Amino acid sequence: MKLGFIGTGVMGAAIVENLLKAGNAVTVYNRTQAKAASLIKQGAKWADSPAIVAAKSEIVLTMVGYPKDVESVYFGEDGVFAGVQPGSIIVDMTTSTPSLAAKIAAAAPVYQVTALDAPVSGGDIGAKEARLTVMVGGEQAAYDRIKPVFEQLGQAIHLFGPAGSGQHAKMANQIMIAGTMTGLTEMLVYAKAAGLNLPDVLATLSAGGADNWSMDNYVPRILKNDYTPGFFAKHFLKDLRIALDEADKMNIDLPATTIARQLYEQLVDERGLGDDGTQALVKLWWS
């Protein structure tokens, strides 16, 4: 299948590798071409703009940083809509806003294409091991057509409803992750202050009711002073802000998520550590 992929960062590069391994022809674009160099060595073809990617692809997938980047990639002068071919499916895998997903889906018929929003969860490890969770919003027919592609990069794939529903599902996911990240951070701070052996604490908690994905994947990195991003702290802060904005629109109060956002604002905006992984939250307590 002729696929296009725009955004070859930590997650995107790993996804493209799996799509190549599955035998697809993949054309890629990234703002910094050097970040796609290893993919090109593995057989991906480079394109000089999102429009060119779209012109060469049956299915176009995008995974960029922020909603403003999504807007530019799709609606810009050299964006996806400038080159997309009739009959194509366009899929935004960025964690973005439900309203922007709906805007893209509304514009798609003008170009005789179909749009899906399909953010993912699972971090860099899930992307590398093709074990991502894919949360989809859009039309059933387009979902059925592209599901075999999703199965090449993920294990849990679900269509939640019309355009924007995938983004809402991802917000629910990020609200849950916010709780596990603050929980594992405060657990470590408490256990260290009490003089406990932290590897023993991790082994014990992982075997009981406190076990969770964030703790299992991020505490070992923290114990090695490894704050490289499986998921950027600055992007997680973006997600929490989107989640709370959507909650406001629905007139619901999420106090725990609000506190998590405030903590990540300290980490990213005040400490300037947005390029660290989300596990760097512990740096608010540990030097």
WOGICOR-V195020 format. One line per field, one symbol per residue. ss: DSSP state (a for helix, b for strand, c for the rest). burial: # if it has 9 or more other ideal C-beta (glycine too) atoms within 8 Angstrom, else .. Layout:
BEGIN
ss=???
burial=???
END
This chain:
BEGIN
ss=cbbbbbcccaaaaaaaaaaaacccbbbbbcccaaaaaaaaacccbbcccaaaaaacccbbbbccccaaaaaaaaaccccaaaacccccbbbbcccccaaaaaaaaaaaaaaccbbbbbbbbcaaaaaacccbbbbbbccaaaaaaaaaaacccbbbbbbbbcccaaaaaaaaaaaaaaaaaaaaaaaaaaaaaccccaaaaaaaaaccccccaaaaaaaaaaaccccccccbaaaaaaaaaaaaaaaaacccccaaaaaaaaaaaaaaaaccccccbaaaaaaaccc
burial=.###################...#.#####....##..##...####.################.##.######.#.########..###########.###.##.##..#.###############..#.#######...##..##.##.###..#.##.##########.###.#########.###.##.....#..##..##....##.##########...#.###################......#.######.#######.#.##.#########...
END
